[in-house]
């Protein structure tokens, strides 16, 4: 039989199914209670996807189908392990993790963001990471404070706990 008809996967092709690790920042892994639940759900989904891939008969297809779930399981397991749940802020006096902050930029744009964990952040949905430049500039400040962010100024209009 010609080798053209033999289905063997070389070591090189097998190594292509090993994906690089998802990057994890060196910041403290603060999360809200909802953020921790999301991380746990994402870990469970990755495990389920791995189990489904692991059930495939074809070893080459099994490797291909399990590459992403294996990478995601490592990532989410580490994020869940290092998660530090931050309770909701008790006061609206100063900007803290979990607060929703409304501010106006010096160009007149008014924006509102909730400060959350890195994995929870989605600026298009109104949340930013506690490690983002905007959040870093706002943390510890009060209503009326003006903070410098690069060449821009932000004036804090309101601070609220999410209900």
trRosetta pair geometry for C-beta under 8 A, 3 or more apart (Angstrom, degrees):
i j d omega theta_ij theta_ji phi_ij phi_ji
1 5 5.6 -97 176 69 104 121
1 6 6.6 114 120 -59 118 94
2 5 5.4 86 71 7 83 97
2 6 7.7 -146 105 -13 47 89
3 6 5.1 -51 -148 25 51 118
7 60 7.5 -109 165 -9 106 144
9 13 4.7 -119 -169 86 88 125
9 14 5.4 107 132 -59 117 87
9 59 7.6 -138 15 101 134 103
9 60 5.0 154 -51 -100 140 111
9 63 7.7 -180 126 33 171 151
10 13 4.8 96 54 8 78 98
10 14 7.0 -140 97 -4 42 87
11 14 5.5 -54 -146 38 34 114
11 15 6.3 36 154 -23 66 103
12 15 5.9 -54 -151 31 29 109
12 16 7.1 38 148 -28 59 99
13 16 5.6 -45 -160 18 38 118
13 17 7.8 37 147 -20 60 96
13 60 7.9 -9 130 -137 122 110
14 17 6.1 -54 -170 23 43 110
14 18 7.9 38 140 -19 65 98
14 63 6.2 -79 -141 -164 74 164
15 18 5.7 -48 -162 23 52 112
17 63 4.2 61 127 151 173 100
17 64 5.4 -103 -116 -86 118 47
17 66 7.7 51 165 65 119 78
17 67 4.5 -135 179 -72 74 125
18 67 6.6 -140 -92 -131 22 102
19 67 5.1 109 -19 167 104 103
19 68 6.6 56 -9 -87 154 49
19 70 7.7 149 35 74 100 96
19 71 4.5 -42 75 -60 121 144
20 71 7.7 51 82 -126 31 130
21 24 7.8 -50 146 -8 114 95
21 71 6.6 -175 -118 -147 41 91
21 74 6.4 -85 -127 107 95 138
21 75 7.1 151 -169 -72 78 89
22 71 6.2 112 -26 162 92 102
22 72 7.4 55 -20 -98 136 49
22 74 7.8 159 24 85 92 96
22 75 4.2 14 45 -94 127 139
24 75 7.0 180 -65 -139 106 80
24 78 6.2 -67 -86 114 159 137
24 79 7.2 -153 -121 -73 117 84
25 118 6.2 -172 24 -105 131 166
25 131 6.6 162 141 91 164 176
27 118 6.8 131 69 -48 128 132
27 130 7.6 171 162 86 141 96
27 131 4.7 -82 -84 -83 169 139
28 84 6.3 -34 170 30 102 136
29 79 6.3 -174 -154 -149 142 64
29 82 4.3 91 24 118 147 100
29 83 5.2 -90 125 -98 116 42
29 84 6.0 123 81 10 71 83
29 117 6.7 39 -178 -151 59 120
29 118 7.2 -74 -129 23 66 112
30 84 5.5 -44 -101 74 53 96
30 86 4.9 17 -163 -27 105 126
30 97 5.5 -71 154 -147 150 156
30 117 5.2 -157 96 -95 62 89
30 130 5.7 5 62 23 132 154
31 35 3.6 -145 -168 97 96 125
31 36 4.9 124 115 -55 137 76
31 39 6.8 -55 -127 -13 160 134
31 83 4.8 -24 14 -155 134 106
31 84 6.9 138 21 63 78 43
31 85 5.8 -45 77 -99 86 56
31 86 7.0 158 65 10 32 85
31 116 7.6 27 -143 178 49 82
31 117 3.9 -12 -99 -43 61 156
31 119 7.1 -11 -104 47 111 106
31 120 6.6 131 -139 -25 80 124
32 35 4.4 103 46 0 72 105
32 36 7.3 -135 90 -5 41 81
32 85 7.2 42 -178 -148 17 77
32 86 6.7 -51 -91 58 49 85
32 88 7.8 45 -139 -76 100 73
32 98 6.0 124 -97 -105 105 93
32 116 5.7 -52 -16 -137 115 96
32 117 6.5 -141 -2 -7 68 103
32 120 6.4 53 22 -73 103 171
33 36 5.9 -51 -153 32 33 110
33 37 6.7 33 149 -17 63 104
33 85 5.8 52 -83 -152 62 123
34 37 5.6 -53 -151 37 36 113
34 38 6.4 38 150 -22 66 104
34 120 7.4 92 97 -122 93 132
35 38 5.6 -52 -149 34 33 113
35 39 6.5 35 152 -19 65 103
35 83 7.6 -179 113 -145 100 125
35 116 6.1 161 -66 -179 135 110
35 117 4.6 116 -179 31 162 128
35 119 6.4 124 -167 77 104 96
35 120 4.1 -67 -106 -60 112 129
36 39 5.6 -52 -149 35 34 112
36 40 6.4 33 152 -17 66 106
36 80 7.3 96 -156 -129 78 73
36 83 5.2 127 -108 157 96 153
36 85 5.5 -34 -37 -85 142 105
37 40 5.7 -55 -148 38 32 112
37 41 6.2 34 152 -20 66 106
38 41 5.6 -52 -146 37 32 113
38 42 6.2 33 154 -20 65 106
38 119 7.1 -180 100 125 118 112
38 120 6.7 122 50 -97 149 84
39 42 5.7 -54 -146 37 30 111
39 43 6.4 33 152 -20 63 104
39 76 5.9 168 -173 -154 77 89
39 79 5.1 -134 -148 115 130 115
39 80 5.1 170 133 -77 119 80
39 83 6.2 177 56 -68 163 144
39 119 6.1 72 -81 101 101 157
40 43 5.6 -51 -149 34 32 113
40 44 6.5 33 152 -18 64 104
40 80 5.9 96 -81 -112 68 128
41 44 5.7 -54 -150 36 33 111
41 45 6.4 34 152 -19 66 104
42 45 5.6 -50 -147 35 33 113
42 46 6.5 35 153 -19 64 104
42 72 7.2 -116 159 176 95 113
42 76 5.0 -158 105 -112 100 140
43 46 5.8 -53 -149 35 31 111
43 47 6.5 33 152 -19 64 105
43 72 8.0 -174 -111 142 45 88
43 73 6.7 84 -150 -131 73 58
43 76 3.7 -169 -81 129 81 129
43 77 6.0 114 -131 -67 124 58
43 80 5.7 -24 -40 -29 151 139
44 47 5.7 -53 -149 36 32 112
44 48 6.4 33 153 -19 65 105
45 48 5.7 -53 -147 36 32 111
45 49 6.3 32 154 -18 65 106
45 72 8.0 -55 93 135 88 142
46 49 5.7 -54 -147 37 32 111
46 50 6.4 34 152 -20 64 104
46 69 4.9 152 -169 -152 71 74
46 72 3.8 -151 -116 107 132 113
46 73 4.5 -175 129 -67 126 68
46 76 5.8 166 12 22 145 139
47 50 5.6 -54 -149 35 32 112
47 51 6.4 32 153 -19 65 104
47 69 7.4 145 -78 -178 14 114
47 73 6.0 97 -72 -107 66 114
48 51 5.7 -52 -147 35 32 111
48 52 6.5 33 153 -19 64 104
49 52 5.7 -52 -149 36 32 112
49 53 6.4 30 153 -16 64 106
49 68 7.3 -52 133 93 141 96
49 69 3.9 -166 97 -90 105 128
49 72 7.6 34 58 57 135 138
50 53 5.7 -58 -148 40 32 109
50 54 5.9 33 154 -23 67 110
50 66 5.5 66 -137 -141 71 91
50 69 3.8 -167 -63 129 77 135
50 70 6.1 106 -109 -65 120 62
50 73 6.1 -1 -36 -42 145 137
51 54 5.5 -53 -141 37 30 114
51 55 6.6 34 156 -26 61 104
52 55 6.0 -56 -156 26 30 113
52 56 7.9 47 145 -37 57 89
52 65 7.6 -99 106 151 85 128
53 56 6.0 -33 -170 -3 44 115
53 62 5.8 122 160 -152 80 59
53 65 3.6 -174 -128 115 109 105
53 66 3.9 173 116 -69 141 76
53 69 6.1 -176 10 24 136 138
54 62 6.4 68 -119 -158 32 110
54 66 6.1 72 -62 -90 70 132
56 61 5.2 -113 153 101 148 106
56 62 4.4 -170 70 -80 110 81
56 65 6.1 101 -11 39 149 146
57 62 7.8 -156 69 -49 15 113
58 61 3.9 54 88 20 115 112
58 62 6.3 179 89 -18 56 84
59 62 5.3 -51 -144 33 32 118
59 63 6.5 35 156 -21 65 100
60 63 5.8 -49 -153 31 32 111
60 64 6.6 28 151 -14 63 106
61 64 5.6 -54 -147 40 35 111
61 65 5.9 27 158 -13 69 112
62 65 6.1 -61 -139 44 24 104
62 66 5.9 11 164 -11 63 117
63 66 6.3 -68 -139 42 21 101
63 67 6.7 43 159 -50 60 94
64 67 6.2 -38 -158 -5 28 115
65 68 8.0 -62 -180 30 35 95
65 69 7.8 12 144 7 64 115
66 69 5.6 -68 -154 52 53 107
66 70 5.5 55 152 -30 85 107
67 70 6.1 -61 -150 33 23 109
67 71 6.6 18 157 -14 61 108
68 71 5.8 -57 -148 38 32 110
68 72 6.1 27 157 -15 67 110
69 72 5.6 -58 -141 43 33 110
69 73 6.0 39 158 -26 68 103
70 73 5.8 -49 -145 31 29 112
70 74 6.7 29 155 -17 61 102
71 74 6.0 -57 -157 34 31 109
71 75 6.5 27 151 -16 65 109
72 75 5.5 -56 -146 39 35 112
72 76 5.9 21 163 -9 71 110
73 76 6.3 -59 -136 45 25 100
73 77 5.8 28 163 -22 63 113
74 77 6.0 -59 -143 36 22 111
74 78 6.5 18 159 -15 60 110
75 78 6.1 -67 -157 37 25 106
75 79 6.3 19 154 -15 66 111
76 79 5.4 -53 -140 40 36 112
76 80 6.1 36 159 -19 68 104
77 80 6.0 -54 -146 38 28 108
77 81 6.2 30 153 -22 62 110
78 81 5.5 -54 -143 37 31 114
78 82 6.2 7 164 -1 66 112
79 82 6.4 -65 -138 48 25 95
79 83 6.2 50 155 -56 61 96
79 119 6.1 66 -164 -45 146 150
80 83 5.6 -33 -147 -4 30 121
83 117 7.7 -1 -134 -129 92 160
86 97 4.8 -6 127 106 163 135
86 98 6.0 -149 108 -38 113 117
87 90 7.9 29 114 -49 114 85
87 98 7.8 -45 115 -41 34 166
88 98 5.1 -169 -130 163 53 149
88 161 5.6 74 173 -158 114 118
88 162 7.2 -123 -129 50 119 81
89 92 7.1 108 113 -80 128 50
89 96 4.5 133 -97 68 126 124
89 97 7.3 156 -58 70 99 53
89 98 5.2 177 -18 79 88 115
89 99 5.5 7 4 -63 148 91
89 161 5.5 -146 62 -95 92 102
91 94 7.4 40 99 25 107 71
92 99 7.1 129 -126 -127 71 117
92 159 4.6 159 -173 102 86 97
92 160 6.0 3 -121 -101 132 34
92 161 6.3 -110 -74 -23 97 84
93 142 6.2 -34 165 -115 61 106
93 159 7.6 -59 58 79 9 146
94 140 5.6 -8 174 -153 123 32
94 141 6.6 148 -153 71 80 18
94 142 5.4 -54 -98 -76 66 78
94 159 7.4 -142 149 -163 7 174
95 99 5.3 -142 -147 67 62 152
95 101 5.4 18 -119 -86 119 135
95 115 7.2 92 176 -7 99 148
95 138 4.7 -79 129 148 169 91
95 139 5.4 -123 106 -113 104 30
95 140 6.4 -41 63 16 85 23
95 141 5.2 9 16 54 117 72
95 142 7.5 -150 -12 -77 79 30
95 156 6.9 -124 -47 -122 124 146
95 159 5.6 -132 -82 -116 69 127
96 99 5.4 103 55 -20 59 117
96 115 7.6 -163 116 72 30 137
96 139 6.8 72 -108 -143 36 81
96 140 7.7 75 -81 -65 67 46
97 115 5.6 -115 -128 115 43 111
97 116 7.6 99 -167 -108 81 25
97 130 5.3 -8 -107 -98 99 136
97 139 7.6 16 -50 -117 65 114
98 114 7.4 -21 -170 -176 29 95
98 115 6.6 -37 5 77 20 84
98 116 7.2 74 -92 -93 45 62
98 161 6.9 8 132 -135 102 76
98 162 6.9 -114 175 14 78 104
99 114 7.1 -166 105 -143 33 63
99 115 5.8 20 55 29 72 108
99 159 5.3 -18 -173 -166 135 90
99 160 6.7 130 -163 65 79 34
99 161 6.5 -61 -112 -89 64 49
99 162 8.0 172 -141 -23 23 79
100 112 6.3 23 173 179 97 100
100 113 7.1 -166 -148 103 63 28
100 114 4.5 -33 -94 -90 78 80
100 115 7.9 -166 -86 6 32 69
100 126 7.8 10 -135 158 107 112
100 159 7.6 145 76 -160 51 42
100 160 4.8 -27 63 69 100 90
100 161 7.4 108 15 -155 89 5
100 162 5.6 103 -29 -68 115 82
101 112 7.0 -179 90 -146 40 59
101 113 6.1 -14 57 63 84 73
101 114 7.8 143 12 -99 68 31
101 115 6.8 35 0 -26 113 104
101 138 5.5 107 137 178 173 150
101 156 6.3 -57 -167 -135 108 99
101 158 7.3 173 -151 89 45 55
101 159 5.6 -7 -105 -107 77 70
101 160 7.9 178 -77 25 35 67
102 110 6.7 11 -177 -179 98 95
102 111 7.2 -180 -146 94 58 39
102 112 4.3 -20 -96 -96 81 91
102 156 7.6 104 81 -163 51 58
102 157 4.6 -56 105 67 96 108
102 158 4.5 21 42 47 110 93
102 160 7.9 30 -7 4 99 106
103 110 7.5 -177 95 -149 33 58
103 111 6.1 -15 62 62 76 82
103 112 7.9 149 16 -88 58 46
103 138 7.0 -123 -44 -102 146 124
103 154 4.5 27 157 179 141 103
103 155 6.0 160 -161 76 85 40
103 156 5.1 -44 -98 -100 97 46
103 157 5.8 171 -104 4 32 86
104 108 6.8 -26 -175 -152 106 27
104 109 7.0 161 -156 84 62 39
104 110 4.9 -28 -99 -97 82 72
104 111 7.8 147 -99 17 33 67
104 154 7.2 155 74 -155 36 59
104 155 5.2 -15 56 57 88 97
104 157 5.9 74 -16 -43 93 120
105 108 6.9 -28 75 39 78 23
105 109 4.6 9 35 56 117 90
105 110 7.8 -144 11 -71 74 28
105 111 7.0 43 -26 2 101 110
105 152 5.8 -27 -156 -177 103 121
105 153 7.3 131 -161 79 53 51
105 154 5.9 -31 -99 -99 59 72
106 152 5.8 -164 23 -159 108 69
106 153 4.4 73 -50 50 118 91
106 154 7.7 -90 -26 -67 77 35
106 155 8.0 103 -72 -14 65 97
107 152 7.5 -49 -12 -133 98 108
110 157 7.3 -1 -142 -3 104 154
112 126 6.3 -3 102 -148 85 108
113 123 7.1 -29 -116 -127 121 72
113 126 5.9 -169 -118 -175 51 57
113 127 6.3 125 -167 -121 81 21
113 128 4.6 15 175 -1 140 109
113 134 6.9 64 46 117 157 139
113 135 7.6 -105 112 -74 133 88
114 126 6.0 56 5 133 92 87
114 127 4.6 -32 65 -107 93 82
114 128 7.5 160 73 23 43 65
114 162 6.0 26 -123 -61 135 126
115 127 7.6 167 -83 -158 10 74
115 128 6.2 -30 -106 72 57 83
115 129 7.8 17 -156 139 66 14
115 130 5.3 78 174 -90 101 73
115 135 4.8 124 -123 -129 111 117
115 138 7.3 -153 -66 83 135 126
115 139 7.3 133 -148 -78 166 92
116 120 4.0 -87 139 93 131 128
116 121 5.7 177 73 -72 99 66
116 127 4.7 -1 14 -174 126 122
116 128 7.3 138 31 69 77 32
116 129 6.9 -60 77 -104 64 39
116 130 7.0 -131 86 -35 17 86
117 120 4.6 83 58 11 82 109
117 121 7.1 -131 93 -29 41 84
117 129 6.9 -14 149 -131 24 76
117 130 6.7 -17 -99 3 34 108
118 121 6.0 -42 -152 4 29 117
118 129 4.6 39 -104 -130 56 126
118 130 7.5 -77 -52 35 68 79
118 131 6.2 2 -81 23 102 121
120 127 6.1 -69 131 138 91 147
120 129 7.8 141 62 -94 74 69
121 127 5.3 -146 -131 119 49 92
121 128 5.4 30 -142 -158 113 24
121 129 3.9 -56 -51 -52 153 76
121 132 7.1 146 -142 -38 154 125
122 125 4.1 25 103 30 115 111
122 126 7.8 14 90 40 80 43
122 127 5.4 44 45 55 65 99
123 126 7.5 67 -165 -63 34 12
123 127 7.0 -115 -80 69 33 43
123 128 5.7 40 -88 -84 85 83
128 132 4.6 -76 170 30 110 153
128 134 5.8 -18 148 69 168 119
128 135 5.3 -169 110 -46 114 111
129 132 4.6 120 63 -30 83 94
129 135 6.4 -129 96 10 47 149
130 135 5.1 -141 -140 144 32 149
130 136 7.9 93 163 -65 54 65
130 139 7.2 64 -159 -72 86 134
131 135 6.9 24 28 69 14 128
131 136 6.9 24 -158 -55 32 106
132 135 4.6 86 57 11 86 104
132 136 6.8 -153 88 -8 41 88
133 136 5.7 -56 -143 37 30 112
133 137 6.3 30 158 -20 64 107
133 149 6.2 114 143 -154 106 105
133 150 7.7 34 162 -31 146 100
134 137 5.9 -60 -154 36 29 110
134 138 6.3 15 155 -12 66 114
134 149 6.4 19 -102 -126 60 152
134 154 7.4 98 -144 -53 87 165
135 138 5.8 -65 -144 43 32 105
135 139 6.1 43 160 -38 70 101
136 139 6.1 -40 -140 15 27 114
137 141 7.8 -5 141 -15 59 140
137 147 4.5 137 166 142 101 139
137 148 7.2 -135 -143 76 123 41
137 149 4.8 -48 -71 -83 169 99
137 154 6.6 98 120 37 134 132
138 141 5.5 -99 -164 35 47 120
138 147 6.3 -146 -83 19 50 160
138 154 7.1 -59 -78 104 95 142
138 156 6.7 123 -139 -85 97 116
141 145 4.1 -134 -174 76 109 153
141 147 5.8 -85 -76 -55 162 123
141 156 5.7 166 120 -26 117 148
142 145 5.2 106 56 -22 61 115
142 156 6.8 172 112 81 28 146
142 159 7.4 -81 -147 -12 46 143
143 156 5.3 -126 -118 116 38 104
143 157 6.8 1 -144 158 90 15
143 158 6.2 19 -109 -103 116 32
143 159 5.9 -123 -57 -1 91 99
144 155 7.3 -22 -156 -172 25 93
144 156 6.5 -34 21 71 25 89
145 155 7.4 177 92 -146 38 56
145 156 5.2 23 53 21 80 119
146 153 5.3 5 -179 -178 106 115
146 154 7.0 162 -155 80 57 41
146 155 4.8 -24 -99 -94 81 78
146 156 7.8 -146 -78 6 35 73
147 153 7.0 155 77 -155 38 64
147 154 5.1 -17 59 60 89 95
147 156 7.4 54 -5 -33 105 98
148 152 7.6 139 -162 80 52 45
148 153 6.0 -36 -101 -101 55 71
149 152 5.0 -29 73 74 89 95
149 153 7.3 147 23 -105 78 20
149 154 5.7 35 -1 -11 123 113
156 159 6.8 11 176 -50 122 95
